[in-house]
Amino acid sequence: MSPGAPWTGPDAPGAMAQEHDAPHAALVDRAEAPLAPFPPDARTEEITRTSRTCVGIHKGGLEPILAHEDAKREAHVQEPRNALFRPLDPPLMDSYPLGV
């Protein structure tokens, strides 16, 4: 390949980014759905930003989850949940206790 020539094929950065964007957008959309009714005065941008943060926390927890087994894995599964739900305490924790 000559210098400056664009990459083509499935390994091209643009193709990899497109393959990453579709599932990522779907995860953000799924995270937005349960968040939308809680702050009735929140703007769409705020809900989207919060959803992206939630997805980032979840994705960040995947590496230690996959690196451990059994009880240690369960503890690592619980930590992203704690990080996501603990700030909602006390308003929502009566309905969604940690450990669910």
C-alpha positions in Angstrom: 0.0 0.0 0.0 1.4 3.4 -0.9 1.7 6.1 1.8 -1.5 8.0 2.2 -3.6 5.5 0.4 -6.9 4.9 2.2 -7.5 1.5 3.8 -10.2 -0.7 2.4 -11.7 -3.9 3.7 -13.0 -5.0 7.1 -9.8 -3.9 9.0 -10.1 -0.3 7.9 -10.6 2.1 10.8 -13.9 3.4 9.4 -15.3 -0.1 9.0 -14.3 -1.0 12.5 -15.9 2.2 13.9 -19.1 1.5 12.0 -19.2 -2.1 13.4 -18.7 -0.7 16.9 -21.2 2.2 16.6 -24.3 0.1 15.8 -24.2 -2.1 19.0 -23.1 0.8 21.1 -26.0 2.9 19.9 -28.4 0.0 20.6 -27.0 -0.3 24.2 -27.4 3.5 24.7 -31.0 3.3 23.4 -31.8 0.4 25.7 -30.3 2.3 28.7 -32.3 5.4 27.9 -35.7 3.7 28.0 -35.8 3.0 31.8 -34.2 6.4 32.6 -36.6 8.6 30.6 -39.6 8.5 32.9 -37.7 9.3 36.2 -36.6 12.9 35.5 -39.7 14.3 33.9 -38.1 17.7 33.3 -34.8 16.3 31.9 -33.9 17.1 28.3 -33.2 14.4 25.8 -29.5 15.4 25.8 -29.3 14.8 29.5 -30.9 11.4 29.3 -28.6 10.4 26.4 -25.5 11.6 28.3 -26.6 9.7 31.4 -27.2 6.6 29.3 -23.8 6.8 27.6 -22.2 7.0 31.1 -24.1 4.0 32.3 -23.1 2.0 29.2 -19.4 3.1 29.8 -19.5 1.9 33.4 -21.0 -1.4 32.3 -18.4 -1.9 29.5 -15.6 -0.9 31.9 -16.7 -3.7 34.3 -16.6 -6.4 31.6 -12.8 -7.0 31.7 -12.6 -7.9 35.5 -15.8 -9.9 35.1 -14.3 -12.0 32.4 -11.0 -12.3 34.2 -12.5 -14.0 37.2 -14.6 -17.1 37.9 -17.2 -18.2 40.4 -17.7 -16.1 43.5 -15.1 -13.5 42.5 -16.9 -13.1 39.2 -20.2 -12.6 41.0 -18.6 -9.9 43.1 -17.3 -8.2 39.9 -20.8 -8.5 38.3 -22.3 -6.7 41.3 -19.9 -3.7 41.4 -21.1 -2.0 38.1 -24.7 -2.5 39.4 -23.7 -0.8 42.7 -22.0 2.0 40.8 -25.0 2.6 38.7 -27.8 2.2 41.3 -26.2 3.6 44.5 -26.5 7.3 43.3 -30.3 6.7 43.0 -30.6 5.8 46.7 -32.9 6.6 48.4 -35.5 7.7 45.9 -35.5 4.6 43.8 -33.8 2.0 46.0 -37.1 1.0 47.6 -38.2 -0.2 44.2 -34.9 -1.5 42.9 -32.7 -2.7 45.8 -29.0 -3.4 45.2 -28.4 -7.0 44.3 -31.2 -7.2 41.8 
